Amino acid sequence: MRLLLHILLATLLLLGGVGCSGVSRRIGPPTIEQIERLGSSGVEISLLIPNRSGKRLTIHEAKIYFYYKGTPLATAELRGGAQIEKKSDNHLTTRWKVEADDPAALLLLEKRISESNFEALSIDYRAQVQIGAMKKTFSAEQVPLCEILYNFVPTK
């Protein structure tokens, strides 16, 4: 479960940094301060994110679709947005709604992730992001999960 949350965070930062590589190099890495499950489908993640850039990063909407061998497994949707203030250490709380049509799909996703078996896992993402005054919608389809993990998630 913890690695799944790192994936959500990595994707969140990826969405924020896609349009402005100078900003993305000056944000993070995030430190998870607390994880709390909210009912059966909610997760609240409190984290510390340093932002050394001169721009505020606001993620208005974000939705991530998880796939196994091209078959949809689950979705994670950011609730209430997220804002990372410029030139400061930000204590940020994000809320995610995680859903799957089949509860076994979530178990499969968590099992593959806990075994570091990312070969057949991919994501689609879509987000509306604002960096300073620039507001843009970013999306991508069938991004291999291993690419995101290798680039954005710290290894132990």
Helices and strands as residue ranges (DSSP letters): H 2-17, H 21-24, E 31-38, E 42-51, E 57-68, E 71-79, E 82-84, E 88-99, H 103-114, E 121-131, E 134-144, H 145-152
